[in-house]
């Protein structure tokens, strides 16, 4: 059932659709980080060893990263609504299994299943927005989507600290997973009633060879990036990365001649899409490593509890949310300037904060800098992804959704693997924080350059309503 045309009467229906989609996205985003805070409690409660705990934390990321592109294409084949609800059902059921897991082995398997459900759910959110929203309404919807996509990670840390510390019903760490179950059940009841039934192309098919090549390539990339840093990047990690690069090259060659490509190259052809996506990935990758390193610094060097460290990011959340919710109302020239100005503001806030808090936390001066960094992050992402969506045909919605979901995830993994090592390699944590902030500033400057290049295309011809 398609959404009704834009009107006052259609507004409540559209709000209901967006509420279901974004709540599902928020759950999936939060579960990537909510477990990190509870990791020690899980280790104690299940008697798990270090390898098992790492798999519990990272299994979700591995499954999601490996399957995202394939699952985006499944939306074209099965329909975006059906794929979203199937992913939500898998995610909710796996969350229940996680919360009831009797041992570490079951929890690892359940986390992988949870990641698979998230991979099927996540790309359908942007696909449905791109197909069923237009103009200013699309900009508003994508602003909310970008806010949920990014802030879910930070909110996961806060929620993890609150839920684990509360020891609800004497269940220890288990409510970290079980809180997804009632929310998921409500969404599964509402979803079939409010979500529009649509698909990108009724003739779409899965490409088995493309699925095999991309799955192997993504696994070969992600596994060493997740597990390699703690082991000093042994020989197998470099061999795996090289194999992943070769498999990815084979995938690209295969897709160029495939009858039903898994990731349609046509999505990258409009001018401005490639540098625009690169800018979005750089900003999101910098956010991931900035969040991790600053949180580690708060807890290890400044003595913060996990909950206090999570709550310290509230000004960042407010800055990000404020700009995400308002940028679409700005005049066209200001909207066009945001993707370039945003990464620069993000970099300034990051470097100033690292200098300020390297030895002691200063709440009153840190809050404005975190607000600036959060607003800069939103400015560098939300307006640009909305412009990219306007340049690509709706039939390619799943390809854009796959690129927008997979790229930031890979950028975050690479940034954490590389710059996380920079933080720990420094003789003092304060020096490590400064080095990471400097590296992030350089990457954000590169992101601003990519954004400027993306905006230079069609700047005069892109309609104001797009």
Buried (B, 14 or more C-beta within 10 A) or exposed (E): EEBEEBEEEEEEBBEBBBBBBBBBBBBBBBBBBBBBBBBEBBBEBBEBEEEBBBBBBBBBBBBBBBBBBBBBBBBBBBBBBBBBBBBBBBBBBBBBBBBBBEEBEBBBBBBBBBBBBBBBBBBBBBBBBBBBBBBBBBBBBBBBBBBBBBBBBBBBBBBBBBBBBEEBEEBBBBBBBBBBBEBBBEBBEBBEEBBBEBBBBEEBBBBEEBBBBBBBBBBBBBBBBBBBBEEEBEEEBEEBBEBBEEBBEBBBEBBEEBEBBBBBEEBBEBEBBBBBBBBBBBBBBBBBBBBBBBBBBBBEBBEBEBBBBBBBBBBBBBBBBBBBBEBBEBEEEEBBBBBBBBBBBBBBBBBBBBEBBBEEBEEEEBBBBBBBBBBBBBBBBBBBBBBBBBBBBBBBBBBBBBBBBBBBBBBBBBBBBBBBBBBEEBEEBBBBBBBBBBBBBEBBBBBBBBBBBBBEBBEEEBEEEB
